[in-house]
């Protein structure tokens, strides 16, 4: 599989602007249909994953299968599933969104044990995309807080990458020996430099690349590298000194697959993400993968970076959500004082 063409990302951005949400990939005379409800910047990944899985399923079982996609801000997507969107599987960018579905009885309580590596076949981290020449001299988190710098970050209330960005900035202070007050001050200054809070990561990419707003976009490593590959010399990727490990967890939506009798197909689809083919596709899209052989093969796609986990600094996703992102939490206090 090749890295997506320039036109592929531009078509995805146009589709977002036109309000497109569900994108089908269909094999002929499909017997089974799966709906993968996923996060915003995974569109190109699953455009490559889905036909590969369909072909593999046909080869091994002789059966046809259809995969449909729905994309949006991770937390917004999770709420849609909780409200009745009949996802067969969810492929999100943070555990917190799947935990919410488990609390609603839609996903198994022990969903993270159903697949290897905490049910996260891929992971990433938060890095910066800046304009050619890096005219504002942005090199680390503190640079995003400087007066006169405009930073594009999606809304942490609706988008997983907005949430990871917030936690990465906060955690960078703590991991360097700073205290909570200093972390709050840095995050507050960064968000005061955000001109618009888009609902999802792909909308934020559109704001930065198409609308030409902002001096830096903070998003997943795989997203900024895809933009850099698509648009070439207009942008540069900047790695901060430290960032957060951002896992992309997956789960079968038990209530839906059992009612429709498609558990076998849904489970096989998620297992495919761990196969060498699925891992190679992820690596081609600049996601960090679990397969060591594939990771070595695509080593040129990644730069070394010091990472910390949400558990390490924040006591896990549930604690981070309650303190920082629930209504009335730290983010609301910070943003309301903007």
Legacy VTK file of the C-alpha trace (Angstrom):
# vtk DataFile Version 3.0
C-alpha trace
ASCII
DATASET POLYDATA
POINTS 338 float
0.000 0.000 0.000
1.268 3.472 -0.878
1.091 6.559 1.269
-2.170 8.363 0.334
-1.884 10.717 -2.626
-2.235 14.462 -2.431
-5.718 14.194 -3.850
-6.814 11.609 -1.262
-6.305 13.898 1.729
-7.762 16.854 -0.132
-10.842 14.774 -1.006
-11.156 13.810 2.656
-10.936 17.460 3.692
-13.563 18.383 1.089
-15.810 15.563 2.276
-15.557 16.914 5.816
-16.466 20.389 4.617
-19.508 18.952 2.845
-20.577 17.105 5.980
-19.814 13.587 4.811
-19.699 11.138 7.744
-20.234 7.565 6.562
-17.971 6.250 3.808
-18.731 2.728 2.473
-16.345 0.218 1.012
-18.310 -2.692 -0.427
-17.400 -6.053 -1.854
-19.823 -7.452 -4.427
-22.924 -9.205 -3.065
-21.943 -8.599 0.527
-23.377 -11.042 3.039
-22.404 -9.140 6.187
-22.047 -5.435 6.899
-19.883 -3.951 9.646
-19.858 -0.341 10.795
-16.557 0.912 12.201
-17.129 4.091 14.208
-13.757 5.779 14.427
-11.961 9.005 15.221
-11.479 11.918 12.897
-7.972 11.540 11.521
-8.161 7.789 10.885
-9.997 8.227 7.568
-7.059 7.445 5.280
-5.926 4.540 7.463
-9.222 2.688 7.150
-9.530 3.487 3.453
-6.530 1.166 3.120
-7.376 -1.281 5.928
-10.909 -2.030 4.763
-10.252 -3.313 1.215
-7.291 -5.320 2.504
-9.479 -6.991 5.127
-12.319 -7.565 2.637
-9.897 -9.314 0.270
-8.406 -11.403 3.093
-11.868 -12.387 4.368
-12.957 -13.435 0.887
-9.761 -15.432 0.404
-9.996 -17.289 3.720
-13.772 -17.760 4.046
-15.159 -17.378 0.520
-17.683 -14.890 1.920
-18.294 -11.276 1.000
-18.328 -8.504 3.571
-19.017 -4.758 3.574
-17.230 -2.294 5.838
-18.699 1.143 6.451
-16.927 3.973 8.229
-18.096 6.833 10.415
-15.575 9.490 11.464
-15.625 12.475 13.798
-14.143 13.714 17.038
-13.441 10.629 19.166
-15.599 11.594 22.156
-18.361 12.861 19.893
-18.332 9.508 18.082
-18.470 7.584 21.348
-21.497 9.600 22.428
-23.174 8.863 19.093
-22.717 5.124 19.713
-24.075 5.537 23.248
-27.067 7.369 21.775
-27.866 4.598 19.301
-25.461 4.655 16.338
-25.166 0.926 15.638
-21.415 0.455 15.520
-20.158 -3.104 15.116
-16.728 -1.992 16.343
-15.247 1.206 17.694
-11.669 2.237 16.889
-10.946 5.292 19.000
-7.911 7.326 20.003
-8.288 7.107 23.755
-9.421 4.509 26.273
-11.748 6.929 28.019
-14.249 6.873 25.158
-14.474 3.079 25.182
-14.728 3.066 28.981
-17.811 5.257 28.645
-19.392 2.685 26.312
-18.486 -0.084 28.755
-20.219 1.871 31.524
-23.327 1.974 29.322
-23.235 -1.800 28.857
-22.469 -1.622 25.129
-18.890 -2.891 25.389
-17.417 -5.513 27.720
-16.086 -4.165 31.027
-12.797 -5.949 30.329
-12.612 -4.767 26.712
-8.905 -3.857 27.084
-8.102 -7.545 27.676
-9.947 -8.826 24.617
-7.088 -7.995 22.226
-3.297 -7.689 22.682
-1.478 -4.602 23.977
-4.407 -3.180 25.938
-6.536 -3.615 22.811
-4.490 -0.898 21.069
-2.906 -2.144 17.820
-1.428 1.284 17.064
-0.143 4.255 19.011
1.082 7.750 18.270
2.023 10.951 20.082
1.414 14.676 19.838
3.767 16.796 17.717
3.626 20.168 15.956
3.097 21.154 12.350
4.475 24.606 11.584
4.723 26.718 8.474
7.758 26.507 6.225
10.847 27.930 7.879
9.187 27.839 11.331
8.977 31.656 11.399
7.782 31.777 15.026
10.636 29.570 16.264
8.390 26.904 17.776
10.398 24.025 19.259
8.706 22.955 22.492
5.502 23.305 24.508
6.554 26.582 26.127
6.881 28.163 22.676
3.154 27.601 22.071
2.423 29.813 25.086
4.354 32.840 23.831
2.427 36.055 23.083
1.588 36.442 19.420
1.667 32.715 18.614
-1.579 31.239 17.274
-2.058 27.524 17.963
-4.666 25.311 16.300
-5.926 22.565 18.641
-9.276 20.739 18.436
-11.680 20.954 21.352
-10.633 18.661 24.235
-14.304 18.219 25.112
-15.052 16.501 21.789
-11.755 15.393 20.242
-9.259 12.872 21.555
-6.307 14.671 20.034
-7.380 17.909 21.707
-7.431 16.026 24.995
-4.048 14.422 24.374
-2.597 17.835 23.488
-3.825 19.300 26.774
-2.409 16.348 28.747
0.883 16.397 26.822
1.436 20.074 27.624
0.443 19.662 31.277
2.520 16.497 31.681
5.571 18.063 30.048
5.794 20.442 33.003
5.343 17.711 35.615
7.870 15.362 33.978
10.467 18.146 33.957
10.054 18.706 37.692
7.438 21.466 37.621
4.382 21.670 39.858
0.636 21.666 39.196
0.356 25.447 39.278
3.076 25.777 36.654
1.391 23.130 34.490
-1.953 24.918 34.753
-0.308 28.217 33.844
1.336 26.769 30.724
-1.832 25.070 29.500
-3.838 28.220 30.168
-1.448 30.333 28.108
-1.480 27.818 25.243
-5.267 27.738 25.061
-5.442 31.518 25.224
-3.464 31.368 21.969
-6.065 29.110 20.275
-8.100 31.204 17.787
-10.808 28.579 17.186
-11.698 25.240 18.803
-12.728 22.848 16.034
-14.789 19.803 17.011
-12.354 17.239 15.590
-8.803 16.721 14.442
-9.484 16.744 10.706
-11.420 20.010 11.019
-8.415 21.469 12.845
-6.167 20.294 10.012
-8.473 22.045 7.544
-8.318 25.236 9.615
-4.528 25.216 9.572
-3.806 23.978 6.051
-6.749 25.220 3.994
-7.947 28.281 5.914
-4.340 29.290 6.693
-5.142 30.070 10.330
-2.485 29.689 13.005
1.270 29.357 13.355
1.213 25.761 14.598
-1.134 22.793 14.507
-0.840 20.307 17.376
-2.100 16.852 16.486
-1.081 13.224 16.164
2.310 12.356 14.711
0.661 10.328 11.957
-1.615 13.221 10.965
1.132 15.831 10.722
3.341 13.487 8.715
0.509 12.739 6.288
-0.087 16.469 5.831
3.646 16.986 5.309
3.693 14.167 2.737
0.609 15.545 0.986
1.473 19.239 0.888
5.262 19.063 0.802
7.262 22.214 1.250
4.542 24.333 2.840
5.007 22.807 6.305
7.554 21.343 8.718
7.109 18.807 11.534
8.508 19.751 14.957
9.019 17.207 17.747
8.817 18.613 21.293
11.302 17.409 23.914
8.662 15.212 25.563
5.098 14.195 24.759
2.322 11.791 25.718
1.920 8.221 24.492
-1.367 8.186 22.577
-2.839 4.714 22.129
-5.579 3.910 19.606
-7.771 1.326 21.369
-10.390 -0.851 19.697
-13.406 -2.840 20.874
-16.292 -4.928 19.637
-19.695 -3.409 20.437
-21.209 -6.494 22.059
-24.851 -5.473 22.081
-24.849 -4.783 18.345
-22.813 -7.741 17.102
-24.682 -10.275 19.217
-28.078 -8.966 18.108
-26.983 -9.064 14.460
-25.037 -12.331 14.724
-21.805 -10.814 13.425
-19.423 -11.261 16.372
-17.118 -13.554 14.377
-16.713 -11.028 11.575
-16.290 -8.042 13.918
-13.649 -9.863 15.961
-11.790 -10.952 12.824
-11.777 -7.361 11.572
-10.098 -6.086 14.735
-7.672 -9.022 14.800
-6.679 -8.072 11.245
-5.266 -4.813 12.621
-2.655 -6.893 14.483
-1.720 -8.989 11.450
1.508 -8.191 9.629
-0.541 -6.729 6.775
-2.612 -4.570 9.123
0.477 -3.423 11.007
2.284 -2.532 7.776
-0.681 -0.452 6.629
-0.663 1.375 9.968
3.075 2.010 9.672
2.671 3.399 6.151
0.258 5.877 7.679
2.925 6.873 10.227
1.264 5.110 13.160
3.638 3.389 15.566
2.868 -0.319 15.606
3.287 -3.296 17.939
4.963 -5.664 15.480
8.716 -5.215 15.970
9.564 -6.474 12.493
7.231 -3.947 10.881
8.412 -1.167 13.189
12.016 -1.786 12.134
10.994 -1.901 8.487
9.440 1.563 8.773
11.938 3.013 11.256
12.575 5.982 8.949
8.976 7.130 9.542
9.613 7.833 13.227
11.859 10.069 15.267
12.930 9.118 18.792
10.922 11.045 21.381
10.565 10.731 25.137
7.019 9.652 26.006
5.019 9.449 29.214
1.696 7.703 29.778
-1.617 9.049 31.033
-1.420 6.535 33.902
2.017 7.797 34.879
1.141 11.468 35.269
-2.623 11.590 35.700
-3.519 8.299 37.388
-5.327 6.897 34.356
-7.969 8.084 31.939
-10.883 8.033 34.355
-9.046 10.289 36.799
-7.882 12.586 33.988
-11.383 12.842 32.583
-12.974 13.648 35.930
-10.455 16.284 36.924
-9.686 17.922 33.604
-12.491 17.384 31.077
-15.788 16.810 32.875
-18.084 19.831 32.983
-16.679 22.298 35.478
-13.229 20.675 35.360
-9.816 22.220 34.823
-10.265 22.734 31.090
-13.554 24.588 31.514
-11.992 26.843 34.150
-8.972 27.526 31.949
-10.964 28.186 28.790
-13.644 30.320 30.449
-10.918 32.615 31.748
-9.522 33.048 28.214
LINES 1 339
338 0 1 2 3 4 5 6 7 8 9 10 11 12 13 14 15 16 17 18 19 20 21 22 23 24 25 26 27 28 29 30 31 32 33 34 35 36 37 38 39 40 41 42 43 44 45 46 47 48 49 50 51 52 53 54 55 56 57 58 59 60 61 62 63 64 65 66 67 68 69 70 71 72 73 74 75 76 77 78 79 80 81 82 83 84 85 86 87 88 89 90 91 92 93 94 95 96 97 98 99 100 101 102 103 104 105 106 107 108 109 110 111 112 113 114 115 116 117 118 119 120 121 122 123 124 125 126 127 128 129 130 131 132 133 134 135 136 137 138 139 140 141 142 143 144 145 146 147 148 149 150 151 152 153 154 155 156 157 158 159 160 161 162 163 164 165 166 167 168 169 170 171 172 173 174 175 176 177 178 179 180 181 182 183 184 185 186 187 188 189 190 191 192 193 194 195 196 197 198 199 200 201 202 203 204 205 206 207 208 209 210 211 212 213 214 215 216 217 218 219 220 221 222 223 224 225 226 227 228 229 230 231 232 233 234 235 236 237 238 239 240 241 242 243 244 245 246 247 248 249 250 251 252 253 254 255 256 257 258 259 260 261 262 263 264 265 266 267 268 269 270 271 272 273 274 275 276 277 278 279 280 281 282 283 284 285 286 287 288 289 290 291 292 293 294 295 296 297 298 299 300 301 302 303 304 305 306 307 308 309 310 311 312 313 314 315 316 317 318 319 320 321 322 323 324 325 326 327 328 329 330 331 332 333 334 335 336 337
